[in-house]
Amino acid sequence: MHLISNDSHHATVSLTWPESALVGNTLNEFINGLRIDDDELESRLGCGRPALRPIQQHLALSHRSVWPDNEGDHSDGVSEVRVQLTRAQLATMIRALKDLATGKDIEAWEFPIRLGQQPKAALTLATELDDVVGSLPAQ
């Protein structure tokens, strides 16, 4: 993941296939997979399912526009997708990645089965996204 451009309201980031899939799968778990009520979701992520859905759909559309076959081997095609996100969307993604990687809802052995990667990858990506938020100009 790397930052392409930013201003005080948005950041355009470039995500690899695994990163894009991980963020999309993480948000999908909070929207459809985990059995937590809306109040707890709001407390943990700072927003509810209605706010998560557009972020997840935006990422999914961007992902499918670059990798329509949804396969993991993209050695002969585009290697990254660019996504423009708001500061709030980035913060939500960071909280979701960190929260899910803690093991509270999905145990470490189950994490790669459900999300396709290890919890450490989620924490690494969350840290990289946190750096992007830190680089955004003050509002």
Secondary structure as GFF3:
##gff-version 3
##sequence-region A 1 139
A	DSSP	beta_strand	2	6	.	.	.	ID=ss1
A	DSSP	beta_strand	10	16	.	.	.	ID=ss2
A	DSSP	alpha_helix	17	28	.	.	.	ID=ss3
A	DSSP	pi_helix	29	33	.	.	.	ID=ss4
A	DSSP	alpha_helix	38	45	.	.	.	ID=ss5
A	DSSP	alpha_helix	49	66	.	.	.	ID=ss6
A	DSSP	beta_strand	80	86	.	.	.	ID=ss7
A	DSSP	alpha_helix	87	101	.	.	.	ID=ss8
A	DSSP	alpha_helix	111	115	.	.	.	ID=ss9
A	DSSP	alpha_helix	119	135	.	.	.	ID=ss10
###
